[in-house]
Amino acid sequence: METPDASFRRRLLIESLTVLAADAQIQAAWLDRHGVVTDEIALDFDHAFGLADELVAQGRLTSGVMADLEGIDVILSGMSGGENHDRWTRDALSTDEGWAEARRLARRVLVAELGEWERSLPEITVVR
């Protein structure tokens, strides 16, 4: 039987991948709608990625997607740092190769897990 905690953790990962997999224009609109900055996409993924090993151990995530999830993590981590500030603009979502590759990998994980990658982006609550 699936625990509510496992279901919640899987949902967090799927939602973060859904945002990451979306076309750049859709990502930008989502950021605007929620009043958050571009790095929120990476922060949400980073938080959810930390749960991936546990989800695999619980049988809630196929182990075959771990390489793609790790690839996304490496890409987004590599984009961090003061000299890379231009990679975190809204324009970069549609022009930066790192974002394009992370998007491609996120889509592949969603297809492997759900059979499709195009999904409605999640609603979030921002506490200020």
Buried (B, 14 or more C-beta within 10 A) or exposed (E): EEEEEBEEBBEBBBBBBBBBBBEBEBBBBBBEEBEBEBBBBBBBBBEBBEBBEEBBEBEBBEEEBBEBBEBBBBBBEEBBEEEEEEBBBBEBBBEBEBBBBBBBBBBBBBBBBEEEBEBEBBEEEEEE
